[in-house]
């Protein structure tokens, strides 16, 4: 084929106009692109100006590709046919342009040495695509070959990403179009990475389309490059390989997991049938597992061509080291990872979150903790890594709670339908709520319904009636971490809606240096996803390891037991509910404190969970966290009044009101509540005091109640005045 123009065009404008000016050129190019790239003909994608791709449910035609070449649209094509076959592989080099150019160039040269004719394309924005055309083959063979032929090049993405698809798979932007984000046109390059003109590009495409396509498996094994030396006798399985088998891998890591497992067991003298058995067991623990025949083919190929793939000299890639390190991850490494990304003066909140997570499966009291901190303090980021992508059924993100949350699924038509509550039975769960604010905004009637459900949920069952259907689901255990601002105090501590089923951990504002916090946020803002990925990887590996090992027995010494009893009594006493007159602040009923039995069991189980974070976890640190919880779980005004009296008793009502800078009625309510609880008393002095009526001036002081005596001992723990 000959065209009138043969000169090289380096400017973008001629590139953008030439297809529009030369209809014959466009027609030929469209036919070649269609034949070479289109595998799924009943659909394609359209690139938006934001760079995303929208699937179009229409057939892809020559007219579609002509519009693509002429700059009227930019389309992407799906790699897999409906029969799960493909005929090209794409290596995507993306990042700093100069660095990626050198990597792509070296990679393309290596492919040519192996007998391929790679098609090199500038993507139009910030990277290069290297295309390989092959005989129609299955995704597993193509993916396996592509990953290993590109090992060590640091390629951003490799297509195919899947071994097989159930829907459409991934799409790749078709070459020779305008990138909708950069508005630059993609173009082909020769082996020296010089830009090819429009005509040269079409001629090069035509040449490739006529060449005999490579059969990938033959290329893989065409030469022996290493000598394999195996041990004479079978040796012990490495601990990290046993860990890998027991825990499996998530989607995207399964293929490499089989490779690592096979290679290590091969070099430890394991027989083929043993390796296959362990690989299949590993697969069963993956989420989701692959089909058995895929694992069988993978292991067989690795062992058959061991000289190519299992030689010790092969450089271990980053993922290999990460998997090896998973087994080694421990409590200290997890904390170090958090400290790398967060400004933490006190890592107690991380310990608390981890302790609740690892105790999910243990036979103990449910642990519900509300973490209270000002808005923007990053509390939700502390618990985000706890989510389990590998086994989604074990964690639930409770972003919205309504009266129907635990009844979803019941309908008049299908009264036997499984609802959300039934999914909780016999499967210990971890609930995570990043922001409790949406609940606070509900009306009082809905809140009352939800509180009733939550009390039942904590006690291990859900019982509801809807559409004349009575439902009671039992054998439920849920641990729950809730993040909230101090506004939740009005719901929890005043009305005692949950009846001391929840514990509270309050961030200390003195531990949050705003300048340091802002500096950390500024530095991490551009690498948020990297931070989340690293935190989740370390956190989930640690949790899975501890859940696999199970809890070890913790001996609670007498002194620790007395400390837990004092903390439980303090919470039960100082969190007693009150009813007061909204006008005067006076009490309208007697104050009844709850028995500390449930709280004591919670404190005991939480202490045991904290001790299970690490075999050397200190009692002192666990008690310190529990003290913080105890003082956080008390009504904050009530606690601050007592702390003021510890420091400066006796004090008048006015003195206390001025020191705390809070309303007179609130002070009156809490002082008289404390008096009914026998924590404080007063003597009357000469003169009046008050705002709404003539009060006799009173001088308040602490009694010798066990709670006040205990608080005097731990008063060094300061808390924010969150009122």
VONUNU-92307 format. One record per residue (C-alpha): chain; x, y negated, z; residue in three letters. Coordinates in steps of 0.05 Angstrom, whole numbers, plus 5000, padded with zeros to 4 digits. Each point is the difference from the previous one (the first is absolute). Layout:
! VONUNU-92307
 mol   xx   yy   zz type
   A    X    Y    Z  ala
...
***
This chain:
! VONUNU-92307
 mol   xx   yy   zz type
   A 5000 5000 5000  unk
   A 5027 4931 4981  unk
   A 4978 4931 5023  unk
   A 5020 4932 4973  unk
   A 5032 4977 5065  unk
   A 5063 5034 5027  unk
   A 5031 4947 5046  unk
   A 5005 5005 5075  unk
   A 4951 4956 5038  unk
   A 5021 4978 5069  unk
   A 4949 4947 5014  unk
   A 4933 5017 5032  unk
   A 4958 4958 4954  unk
   A 5016 5039 4935  unk
   A 4988 5064 5041  unk
   A 4932 4975 5021  unk
   A 4978 4979 4930  unk
   A 5030 5052 4954  unk
   A 4947 5054 5012  unk
   A 4947 4947 4987  unk
   A 5033 4980 4934  unk
   A 5014 5069 4973  unk
   A 4938 5044 4998  unk
   A 5037 5059 4968  unk
   A 5053 4999 5054  unk
   A 4946 4998 5054  unk
   A 4962 5058 4969  unk
   A 5062 5044 4996  unk
   A 5022 4982 5070  unk
   A 4931 5015 5028  unk
   A 4998 5069 4968  unk
   A 5069 5018 5027  unk
   A 4983 4975 5070  unk
   A 4935 5038 4999  unk
   A 5033 5065 4979  unk
   A 5059 4994 5047  unk
   A 4968 4973 5064  unk
   A 4925 5013 5002  unk
   A 4983 5065 5036  unk
   A 4933 4982 5030  unk
   A 4957 4971 4944  unk
   A 4934 4988 5037  unk
   A 5024 4945 5046  unk
   A 5056 4949 5011  unk
   A 5017 4942 5047  unk
   A 5002 4926 4990  unk
   A 5054 4958 5035  unk
   A 4972 4939 5036  unk
   A 5035 4933 5009  unk
   A 5015 5022 5072  unk
   A 5038 5061 4975  unk
   A 4949 5051 5022  unk
   A 4967 5050 4952  unk
   A 4926 5008 4989  unk
   A 4976 5066 4971  unk
   A 4959 4994 4936  unk
   A 4950 5056 4987  unk
   A 5005 4996 4924  unk
   A 5039 5040 4948  unk
   A 5068 4972 4983  unk
   A 5004 4986 4925  unk
   A 5049 4972 4950  unk
   A 4963 4934 5006  unk
   A 5013 5001 5075  unk
   A 5075 5009 4988  unk
   A 5001 4947 4945  unk
   A 4970 4950 5049  unk
   A 5053 5021 5050  unk
   A 5056 4987 4949  unk
   A 4971 4933 4979  unk
   A 4998 4975 5071  unk
   A 4924 4999 5007  unk
   A 5003 5050 5058  unk
   A 5051 5043 5037  unk
   A 4980 5072 5011  unk
   A 5025 5059 5040  unk
   A 4993 5073 4981  unk
   A 4990 5061 5043  unk
   A 5056 5051 4998  unk
   A 4960 5064 5010  unk
   A 4950 5031 4953  unk
   A 4936 5031 5027  unk
   A 5037 5067 4998  unk
   A 5055 4973 5047  unk
   A 5052 4997 4945  unk
   A 5047 4943 4982  unk
   A 5049 4983 4944  unk
   A 5042 4944 5028  unk
   A 5037 4980 5064  unk
   A 5013 4929 5022  unk
   A 5055 4976 5047  unk
   A 4985 4931 5028  unk
   A 5060 4957 5022  unk
   A 4972 4941 5038  unk
   A 5035 4947 5043  unk
   A 5057 4952 4989  unk
   A 5005 4997 4924  unk
   A 5076 5003 4993  unk
   A 5008 5058 5048  unk
   A 4943 5039 4969  unk
   A 5027 4988 4930  unk
   A 5066 5034 5017  unk
   A 4965 5058 5035  unk
   A 4952 5011 4942  unk
   A 5057 4995 4949  unk
   A 5042 5052 5037  unk
   A 4940 5045 5007  unk
   A 4982 4995 4926  unk
   A 5072 5017 4980  unk
   A 4997 5063 5044  unk
   A 4935 5020 4967  unk
   A 5031 4993 4931  unk
   A 5058 5044 5022  unk
   A 4948 5052 5019  unk
   A 4971 4999 4930  unk
   A 4942 4952 5010  unk
   A 4981 4938 4960  unk
   A 4976 4954 5055  unk
   A 4957 4940 4982  unk
   A 5022 4939 5041  unk
   A 4950 4944 5012  unk
   A 5003 4934 5036  unk
   A 4934 4998 5037  unk
   A 4988 4926 4989  unk
   A 5010 4979 5072  unk
   A 5055 5026 5046  unk
   A 5020 5070 4979  unk
   A 5012 5054 4949  unk
   A 4963 5063 4978  unk
   A 5039 5059 4974  unk
   A 4953 5047 4962  unk
   A 5012 5073 4982  unk
   A 4955 5038 4951  unk
   A 4993 5075 5008  unk
   A 4959 5059 4978  unk
   A 4933 5002 5035  unk
   A 5013 5028 5069  unk
   A 4969 5005 5069  unk
   A 5008 4946 5052  unk
   A 5037 5043 5051  unk
   A 5056 5017 4951  unk
   A 5006 4929 4976  unk
   A 5000 4970 5069  unk
   A 5051 5049 5026  unk
   A 5046 4989 4941  unk
   A 4993 4924 5002  unk
   A 5015 4995 5075  unk
   A 5062 5041 4996  unk
   A 5028 4972 4935  unk
   A 4994 4930 5031  unk
   A 5028 5018 5068  unk
   A 5047 4947 5026  unk
   A 4977 4943 4954  unk
   A 4953 4967 5050  unk
   A 4943 4997 4950  unk
   A 4940 4959 5024  unk
   A 4946 5046 4972  unk
   A 4997 5063 4959  unk
   A 4940 5021 4958  unk
   A 4970 5051 5010  unk
   A 4989 4988 5074  unk
   A 4955 5061 5005  unk
   A 5009 5073 4982  unk
   A 4927 5005 4980  unk
   A 4940 4954 5002  unk
   A 4926 5008 5016  unk
   A 4981 4932 4973  unk
   A 5042 4954 4957  unk
   A 5068 4995 5033  unk
   A 5044 4939 4989  unk
   A 5003 4954 4940  unk
   A 5060 4966 4969  unk
   A 4999 4936 4959  unk
   A 5007 5014 4926  unk
   A 5063 4967 4970  unk
   A 5005 4940 4954  unk
   A 4948 4957 5035  unk
   A 4996 4935 5039  unk
   A 5008 5009 5075  unk
   A 4939 4966 5029  unk
   A 5037 4974 5061  unk
   A 5065 4973 4969  unk
   A 4970 4987 4931  unk
   A 5064 5029 4971  unk
   A 4997 5054 4946  unk
   A 5030 5069 5012  unk
   A 5049 5024 4947  unk
   A 5046 5058 4985  unk
   A 5076 5001 5007  unk
   A 5054 5040 4965  unk
   A 5052 5042 5037  unk
   A 5042 4938 5013  unk
   A 4939 4966 5031  unk
   A 4995 4950 4943  unk
   A 4929 4978 4983  unk
   A 4970 5033 4938  unk
   A 4958 4958 4953  unk
   A 4928 5016 4987  unk
   A 5016 5038 4936  unk
   A 5059 5037 5031  unk
   A 4955 5020 5059  unk
   A 4947 5029 4954  unk
   A 5052 5037 4959  unk
   A 5032 5028 5063  unk
   A 4932 5024 5024  unk
   A 4988 5033 4933  unk
   A 5067 5035 5004  unk
   A 4987 5027 5070  unk
   A 4930 5023 4980  unk
   A 5030 5043 4945  unk
   A 5053 5032 5044  unk
   A 4991 5069 5030  unk
   A 4976 4992 5071  unk
   A 5041 5028 5058  unk
   A 4976 5059 5040  unk
   A 5015 4977 5071  unk
   A 5015 5068 5033  unk
   A 5053 5016 4948  unk
   A 5035 4934 5012  unk
   A 5001 5011 5074  unk
   A 5038 5066 4997  unk
   A 5041 4989 4938  unk
   A 5067 5001 5037  unk
   A 5032 5026 5063  unk
   A 5033 4944 5037  unk
   A 5017 5028 5069  unk
   A 5021 5063 5034  unk
   A 4955 5023 5057  unk
   A 5032 5030 5062  unk
   A 4951 5030 5051  unk
   A 5016 5026 5070  unk
   A 5013 5075 5005  unk
   A 4948 5008 5055  unk
   A 4935 4966 5019  unk
   A 5009 4944 5051  unk
   A 4951 4965 5047  unk
   A 4948 4954 4970  unk
   A 5016 4926 5012  unk
   A 4954 4968 5051  unk
   A 4979 4944 4953  unk
   A 4978 5052 4948  unk
   A 4958 5034 5052  unk
   A 4971 4933 5017  unk
   A 4986 4987 4926  unk
   A 4964 5067 4993  unk
   A 4958 4988 5063  unk
   A 4979 4930 4981  unk
   A 4995 5001 4924  unk
   A 5001 4935 4961  unk
   A 4951 4951 4973  unk
   A 4984 4986 4927  unk
   A 5060 4972 4964  unk
   A 5051 5038 5044  unk
   A 4978 5072 4990  unk
   A 5041 5012 4937  unk
   A 5064 4976 5033  unk
   A 4983 5040 5063  unk
   A 4999 5065 4961  unk
   A 5067 4981 4967  unk
   A 5033 4986 5067  unk
   A 4971 5062 5033  unk
   A 5022 5045 4943  unk
   A 5069 4971 4995  unk
   A 5015 5005 5075  unk
   A 4972 5071 5008  unk
   A 5038 5021 4937  unk
   A 5065 4976 5031  unk
   A 4984 5034 5066  unk
   A 4996 5068 4967  unk
   A 4924 5009 4998  unk
   A 4973 5049 4949  unk
   A 4953 4978 4944  unk
   A 4937 5030 5031  unk
   A 5016 4966 5067  unk
   A 5011 4933 4967  unk
   A 4934 5008 4962  unk
   A 4963 5018 5064  unk
   A 5027 4939 5037  unk
   A 4985 4954 4941  unk
   A 4928 5024 4998  unk
   A 4993 4990 5075  unk
   A 5028 4929 4992  unk
   A 4949 4988 4945  unk
   A 4942 5022 5044  unk
   A 5020 4947 5050  unk
   A 5003 4945 4947  unk
   A 4944 4949 4991  unk
   A 4972 5019 4952  unk
   A 5032 5067 4983  unk
   A 5020 5014 4928  unk
   A 4973 5059 4962  unk
   A 5039 5063 5018  unk
   A 5024 5014 4929  unk
   A 5033 4930 4996  unk
   A 5042 5016 5062  unk
   A 5017 5069 4972  unk
   A 5023 4971 4933  unk
   A 5040 4945 5034  unk
   A 5038 5048 5045  unk
   A 5011 5050 4944  unk
   A 5029 4946 4955  unk
   A 5046 4973 5054  unk
   A 5027 5069 5015  unk
   A 5006 5022 4928  unk
   A 5041 4939 4982  unk
   A 5034 4992 5067  unk
   A 5066 4980 4967  unk
   A 4966 4936 4976  unk
   A 4956 4982 5060  unk
   A 5024 5034 5063  unk
   A 5074 4986 4999  unk
   A 5027 4969 5064  unk
   A 5035 4946 4959  unk
   A 4934 4968 4980  unk
   A 4995 4933 5034  unk
   A 4944 5000 5050  unk
   A 4950 4945 4986  unk
   A 4970 4953 5052  unk
   A 4936 5042 5008  unk
   A 5043 5060 5018  unk
   A 5033 4963 5056  unk
   A 4933 4973 5024  unk
   A 4971 5069 5005  unk
   A 5061 5026 5036  unk
   A 4994 4942 5049  unk
   A 4927 5013 5014  unk
   A 5016 5058 5045  unk
   A 5051 4957 5037  unk
   A 4952 4942 5013  unk
   A 4988 4989 5074  unk
   A 4969 4948 5046  unk
   A 5062 4956 5000  unk
   A 5003 4997 4924  unk
   A 4927 4981 4996  unk
   A 5008 4943 5051  unk
   A 5063 4977 4963  unk
   A 4959 4997 4935  unk
   A 4947 4957 5033  unk
   A 5052 4954 5030  unk
   A 5032 4993 4931  unk
   A 4936 4969 4973  unk
   A 4966 4968 5060  unk
   A 5022 4949 5051  unk
   A 4990 5040 5064  unk
   A 5021 4980 5070  unk
   A 4959 5057 5028  unk
   A 4990 5065 4962  unk
   A 4947 5026 5048  unk
   A 4944 4988 4950  unk
   A 5035 5047 4950  unk
   A 5009 5053 5054  unk
   A 4927 4994 5018  unk
   A 4977 5008 4928  unk
   A 5045 5060 4988  unk
   A 4978 5033 5065  unk
   A 4927 4995 4981  unk
   A 5015 5027 4930  unk
   A 5039 5061 5022  unk
   A 4949 5018 5053  unk
   A 4943 5006 4950  unk
   A 5001 5076 4998  unk
   A 5015 5010 5074  unk
   A 4947 5024 5049  unk
   A 4994 4938 5042  unk
   A 4956 4939 5010  unk
   A 4986 4958 4939  unk
   A 5044 4938 5000  unk
   A 4967 4936 4978  unk
   A 5044 4938 5003  unk
   A 4982 4929 4978  unk
   A 5062 4960 4982  unk
   A 4985 4927 5012  unk
   A 5043 4945 4970  unk
   A 4991 4933 4967  unk
   A 4981 4999 4926  unk
   A 5061 5005 4955  unk
   A 5045 5036 5050  unk
   A 5008 5060 4955  unk
   A 4966 5051 5044  unk
   A 4966 5036 4942  unk
   A 5068 5012 4967  unk
   A 5022 5038 5063  unk
   A 4946 5053 4990  unk
   A 4994 5002 4924  unk
   A 5057 5051 4993  unk
   A 4959 5050 5042  unk
   A 4953 5014 4942  unk
   A 5010 5070 4971  unk
   A 4998 5002 4924  unk
   A 5021 5072 5001  unk
   A 4939 5022 5041  unk
   A 4949 4944 4993  unk
   A 4948 5038 5040  unk
   A 5041 4990 5064  unk
   A 4998 4924 5000  unk
   A 4942 4952 4987  unk
   A 5005 4925 4987  unk
   A 4940 4973 5037  unk
   A 4996 4932 4967  unk
   A 4926 4992 5010  unk
   A 4955 5030 5054  unk
   A 4924 4997 4995  unk
   A 4944 5038 5035  unk
   A 4999 5047 4941  unk
   A 5075 5015 4998  unk
   A 4994 5067 5034  unk
   A 4935 5017 4965  unk
   A 5021 4988 4928  unk
   A 4974 5055 4954  unk
   A 4932 5012 5032  unk
   A 4942 4987 4953  unk
   A 4927 5017 4996  unk
   A 5012 5044 4939  unk
   A 5060 5038 5027  unk
   A 4992 5011 5074  unk
   A 5055 5053 5000  unk
   A 5052 4953 4970  unk
   A 5068 4999 5036  unk
   A 5011 4931 5030  unk
   A 5062 4965 5024  unk
   A 4991 5024 5072  unk
   A 5002 5072 4977  unk
   A 5068 4990 4968  unk
   A 5026 4982 5069  unk
   A 4982 5067 5032  unk
   A 5058 5047 5015  unk
   A 5049 4953 4965  unk
   A 5038 4953 5047  unk
   A 5002 4931 4969  unk
   A 5038 4936 5007  unk
   A 4958 4938 4987  unk
   A 5035 4935 4982  unk
   A 4965 4932 4999  unk
   A 5043 4942 4974  unk
   A 4951 4945 5020  unk
   A 4942 5006 5049  unk
   A 4972 4932 4982  unk
   A 4946 5027 4954  unk
   A 4969 5036 5059  unk
   A 4999 4937 5044  unk
   A 4957 4965 4947  unk
   A 4943 5052 5003  unk
   A 4936 4983 5036  unk
   A 4988 5025 5071  unk
   A 4951 5055 4979  unk
   A 5049 5032 4952  unk
   A 5056 4994 5050  unk
   A 4959 5036 5052  unk
   A 4987 5058 4952  unk
   A 5074 5004 4982  unk
   A 5023 4998 5073  unk
   A 4953 5058 5016  unk
   A 5029 5040 4942  unk
   A 5071 4986 5020  unk
   A 4988 5023 5071  unk
   A 4975 5066 4973  unk
   A 5057 5004 4950  unk
   A 5051 4992 5056  unk
   A 4965 5054 5040  unk
   A 5006 5048 4941  unk
   A 4934 4999 4963  unk
   A 4954 4958 4956  unk
   A 4925 5006 5008  unk
   A 4953 4960 4955  unk
   A 4930 5003 4972  unk
   A 4982 4974 4931  unk
   A 4943 5017 4953  unk
   A 4975 5050 5052  unk
   A 5066 5037 4996  unk
   A 5033 5015 5067  unk
   A 5075 5006 4994  unk
   A 5050 5017 5054  unk
   A 5071 5012 4980  unk
   A 5047 5026 5054  unk
   A 5074 5019 5008  unk
   A 5024 4931 4980  unk
   A 5066 4970 5021  unk
   A 5021 4932 4975  unk
   A 5060 4958 5020  unk
   A 4990 4927 4981  unk
   A 5045 4939 4993  unk
   A 4963 4934 4989  unk
   A 5032 4933 4985  unk
   A 4964 4938 5022  unk
   A 5008 4928 5020  unk
   A 4983 4979 5072  unk
   A 4928 4987 4979  unk
   A 4986 5073 5014  unk
   A 5005 4986 5075  unk
   A 4929 4973 5000  unk
   A 4975 5067 4974  unk
   A 5042 5048 5041  unk
   A 5018 4971 5067  unk
   A 4938 4960 5017  unk
   A 4946 5049 4980  unk
   A 5039 5065 5011  unk
   A 4965 5030 4940  unk
   A 5046 5061 4995  unk
   A 5004 5014 5074  unk
   A 5076 5001 5007  unk
   A 5008 5048 4942  unk
   A 5048 4952 4966  unk
   A 5068 4974 5021  unk
   A 5029 4934 4979  unk
   A 5071 4979 4982  unk
   A 5010 4925 4998  unk
   A 5058 4969 4962  unk
   A 5039 4952 5044  unk
   A 5006 4932 4965  unk
   A 5067 4990 5035  unk
   A 5026 5059 4959  unk
   A 4981 4967 4934  unk
   A 5050 4946 4983  unk
   A 4963 4962 4945  unk
   A 5064 4976 4964  unk
   A 5030 5070 4998  unk
   A 4933 5029 4980  unk
   A 4992 4951 4942  unk
   A 5072 5014 4978  unk
   A 4987 5075 4998  unk
   A 4935 4992 4962  unk
   A 5033 4953 4950  unk
   A 5057 5050 4987  unk
   A 4953 5060 4993  unk
   A 4944 4968 4960  unk
   A 5031 5017 4932  unk
   A 5015 5072 5019  unk
   A 4935 5017 5036  unk
   A 4989 5065 4961  unk
   A 5071 5023 5012  unk
   A 4991 4986 5075  unk
   A 4934 5039 5003  unk
   A 5029 5058 4961  unk
   A 5061 5007 5045  unk
   A 4959 4993 5064  unk
   A 4949 5051 4977  unk
   A 5052 5050 4976  unk
   A 5037 4999 5067  unk
   A 4936 4998 5042  unk
   A 4963 5055 4965  unk
   A 5062 5046 4998  unk
   A 5007 4991 5075  unk
   A 4926 5011 5015  unk
   A 4997 5062 4956  unk
   A 5063 5027 5034  unk
   A 4972 4990 5070  unk
   A 4932 5029 4981  unk
   A 5035 5061 4972  unk
   A 5042 5009 5062  unk
   A 4942 4988 5048  unk
   A 5003 4967 5069  unk
   A 5050 5024 5051  unk
   A 4980 5005 5072  unk
   A 5012 4937 5041  unk
   A 5010 5005 5075  unk
   A 4970 4940 5036  unk
   A 5037 4984 5063  unk
   A 4964 4978 5063  unk
   A 5022 4928 4995  unk
   A 4975 4996 4928  unk
   A 4934 5030 5020  unk
   A 4991 4948 5055  unk
   A 5016 4945 4949  unk
   A 4948 5027 4952  unk
   A 4948 5003 5055  unk
   A 5014 4928 5021  unk
   A 4995 4976 4927  unk
   A 4934 5037 4991  unk
   A 4971 4971 5064  unk
   A 5022 4931 4978  unk
   A 4965 5006 4933  unk
   A 4936 5028 5029  unk
   A 4997 4947 5054  unk
   A 5018 4938 4961  unk
   A 4958 5019 4939  unk
   A 4935 5006 5038  unk
   A 4941 4970 4963  unk
   A 4965 4938 5026  unk
   A 4935 4963 4988  unk
   A 5000 4925 5012  unk
   A 4956 4939 4993  unk
   A 5017 4964 4935  unk
   A 4988 4932 5033  unk
   A 5036 5005 5066  unk
   A 5047 5059 4990  unk
   A 4973 5034 5064  unk
   A 4991 5075 5001  unk
   A 4929 5025 4990  unk
   A 5013 5072 5021  unk
   A 5048 5043 5039  unk
   A 5066 5021 4967  unk
   A 5009 5074 4991  unk
   A 5068 5027 4982  unk
   A 5007 5064 4960  unk
   A 5034 5061 5028  unk
   A 5072 5005 4974  unk
   A 4996 5074 4980  unk
   A 4994 4991 4925  unk
   A 5053 4946 4999  unk
   A 5047 5043 5041  unk
   A 4994 5056 4948  unk
   A 5013 4950 4944  unk
   A 5062 4972 5035  unk
   A 5026 5071 5013  unk
   A 4990 5022 4928  unk
   A 5031 4936 4973  unk
   A 5060 5009 5046  unk
   A 5009 5071 4974  unk
   A 4993 4976 4927  unk
   A 5052 4946 5010  unk
   A 5048 5050 5032  unk
   A 4990 5044 4938  unk
   A 5028 4947 4954  unk
   A 5070 5023 5019  unk
   A 5028 5052 5048  unk
   A 5039 4945 5035  unk
   A 4944 4949 5001  unk
   A 5008 4964 5067  unk
   A 4946 5000 5053  unk
   A 5014 4927 5013  unk
   A 4983 4979 4929  unk
   A 4936 5041 4999  unk
   A 4977 4970 5066  unk
   A 5017 4930 4975  unk
   A 4954 5010 4939  unk
   A 4945 5027 5045  unk
   A 5007 4940 5046  unk
   A 4992 4955 4940  unk
   A 4937 5039 4981  unk
   A 4973 4995 5071  unk
   A 5009 4925 5005  unk
   A 4974 4991 4928  unk
   A 4937 5041 5015  unk
   A 4980 4955 5057  unk
   A 4956 4939 4988  unk
   A 5053 4947 4983  unk
   A 4970 4944 5042  unk
   A 4992 5045 5060  unk
   A 5072 5023 4994  unk
   A 5027 4930 4992  unk
   A 4963 4976 5062  unk
   A 5030 5056 5042  unk
   A 5070 4987 4971  unk
   A 4992 4926 5019  unk
   A 4980 5020 5071  unk
   A 5060 5047 5004  unk
   A 5045 4942 4983  unk
   A 4968 4944 5040  unk
   A 4944 5022 5047  unk
   A 4962 4969 5031  unk
   A 4968 4959 4944  unk
   A 4935 4963 4995  unk
   A 4950 5013 4944  unk
   A 5020 4934 4968  unk
   A 5074 5017 5004  unk
   A 4988 5066 4964  unk
   A 4957 4967 4947  unk
   A 5052 4947 4986  unk
   A 5058 5050 4998  unk
   A 4965 5045 4950  unk
   A 4968 4943 4960  unk
   A 4936 5039 4992  unk
   A 4927 4985 5016  unk
   A 4975 4992 5071  unk
   A 4944 5051 4991  unk
   A 5048 5053 4974  unk
   A 5044 4990 5062  unk
   A 4940 5005 5047  unk
   A 4976 5064 4966  unk
   A 5067 5035 5005  unk
   A 5016 4977 5071  unk
   A 4935 5026 5027  unk
   A 5008 5064 4960  unk
   A 5068 5010 5031  unk
   A 4970 4986 5069  unk
   A 4947 5053 4991  unk
   A 5055 5048 4981  unk
   A 5036 4981 5065  unk
   A 5060 4975 4962  unk
   A 4996 4928 5024  unk
   A 4966 4960 5056  unk
   A 4995 4928 5020  unk
   A 4995 4952 5058  unk
   A 4956 4939 4998  unk
   A 5032 4932 5007  unk
   A 4974 4930 5012  unk
   A 4972 4964 4938  unk
   A 4962 5018 4937  unk
   A 5025 5030 4936  unk
   A 4963 5014 4936  unk
   A 4968 4972 4939  unk
   A 4928 5026 4995  unk
   A 4982 5001 5074  unk
   A 5031 4985 5067  unk
   A 5048 5057 5015  unk
   A 5036 5004 5066  unk
   A 5074 4995 4987  unk
   A 5032 5069 5004  unk
   A 5071 5023 5008  unk
   A 5009 5067 4964  unk
   A 5051 5053 5019  unk
   A 5015 5073 4985  unk
   A 4979 5058 5044  unk
   A 5041 5062 5014  unk
   A 4961 5042 4950  unk
   A 5043 5055 4967  unk
   A 4991 4967 4932  unk
   A 5025 4931 5022  unk
   A 5058 5034 5037  unk
   A 5018 5037 4936  unk
   A 4994 4938 4957  unk
   A 5048 4963 5045  unk
   A 5051 5055 4984  unk
   A 4993 4994 4924  unk
   A 4987 4925 4993  unk
   A 5064 4993 4960  unk
   A 4961 5025 4939  unk
   A 4972 4936 4969  unk
   A 4943 4999 4951  unk
   A 4972 4948 4953  unk
   A 4941 4959 5025  unk
   A 4951 5025 4948  unk
   A 4932 4975 5024  unk
***
